[in-house]
Amino acid sequence: MNHIEIKSGIEQMDIVAIHHFLSHDSYWAKGISFELVKASLENSFCMGAFLDGRQVGFGRVITDYHTFGWLADVYVLPEYRGRGISKEMMRFMTEQPWVGKLRRLMLNTLDAHELYRGYGFNNLTNPVMLMEVYRPDVHLAKSSS
């Protein structure tokens, strides 16, 4: 396999490709608008996996860089899975100096629990303490402006 390069910063990301994956192929953001994806990236720490200049993976951390982070929108394109790319992205993210200082780093996953356990993620210590407002289809709502 050719060398995977991990880059960070929205200016390095292929937002069109990220939007395409999220809106068409993800189980969590089908139908999301380009504008919403772009705005979410602008307000996150973004990282991407690149092979021969093509973005083949992505993930972002929504964070204040000091106390809390939420890992989101992590994916590797299907044809590149099983090559350790997600592990390279996780290693890159966890090596950021600010990540080690966060009091809490969280995520949602349907099927990658073992991957994330390898980077220190565990089941909730006290799930009764957490609450949420859950609007799974809010990204599909049309703007009223």
N, C-alpha and C positions, 0 to 999 in steps of 0.2 A: 504494500500500500504506500502511496506517496505520503509525504509528510503533511500532517494536519497542522495548521496554524490557528491558534486561538487569539482572537483580537477582542478588544473592548472599546466601548464608546459608540454612541449612536452614529457618529459620522463614518464609522467603519462598517456598519450594518447595511445589508441589502433589504431595505424596508419592504420593497415590492415582493420579494421572495418570502419574507417572514409573514407578511399579510396573506399571501397565497396559501402557505401552509396552515396558518391559524384558521383562516376563513373556510378552507375547503377540506383539510385533512385532519385537523385536531378534533378530539371529542369534547373539548371544553370551550371552544370559541367559534364554532361553525357560524358563518354568516356575519362575523364581526366586520365592521367597516374599516377601510383603509385609514380614515381620519382618526378613528379610535385607537387603532394599532399604533399609528405614528405618535399620537399624544402620549400613549402609555410608555412607549420607548423613550420619549423625551424626558420622562420623569422617573427613570430607572437606571440602574447600572446594567448595561447590556454587554453580553459576550456572545461571540459567534465563532463557529468552527468553519474553517475554510480549507478547501482542497483545490489546488490549481486555480485559485482565484474565485472559485464558486463557493457560496455559503451553503454548507450542508448540515449545519446545526446551529441552534440558538438557545439562549436562556437569558433571563433577566432577574435582577433582585430589586424589589421595591423596598427602599431603605432610607433611613435618616443618617446612615453611615456611623452611628454611634451606639444605638441601643437595640434596634430591631430591624429585621429583614425578612422579606417574604420572597422565596424563590418561585418563579412563575414562568410559564410558557416555554418550558424546556422541551426541545425535540431534536432528533436527528432524522434526516430524511430516510425513508424506509430502505432504500437501496444502499445506504451507508451504515446501517445498524450492524451490531455485532463486531465492530472493528475497534472498540475502545474509545470512540469519539466522545460519548457522554462522560466517560471517566476522565478524559482529558479536560473537558469543560468543567467538571466538578473540581478537579485538582486545581485548575486555574482560579476558579472562584474562591475556593477555600484558602488559597495562598495569598489572597489580597489581605494586606495588613489590617484593614478595618473589619474584615469578617471575623477574625479571631477575637475582636473586642465586643462583638454584639452580644447582648444579654440573651436574646432569643432570635433564632432563625427558624422559620417555618416553611412548610409547603403542603400542597395537596398532590396526591398521586393515586392513580387507579391501579397501576401495575408495575411500578418501579421501586417498590419498597426496599428490596435487597440492594439495589444500586445505592440508594440514599443512606441506608444503614452503614455502608462502608465509609461514609463521610460524616458520621456522627449523628445522623438523624435517628430518632427513636419515636415510638408511639408516645402520645401525650402523657405526661406525668400525672396530671390531674385534669382530665377532660371536663369535669363538672364546672371548672372555673371559666371555661371559654364559652362565649356566646357569639352569635352571628346574625346578621341580616343577610339572608340568602335570596338573591334575585338571579337565577341562572340564565334568564333570557333577556336581561336588561340591555345587553349589547345589541339586541335586535330592534329595540324601540327606536322609532323615528324621532328625530329632534323636533321640538315644537317651536324652534326659533325661526 
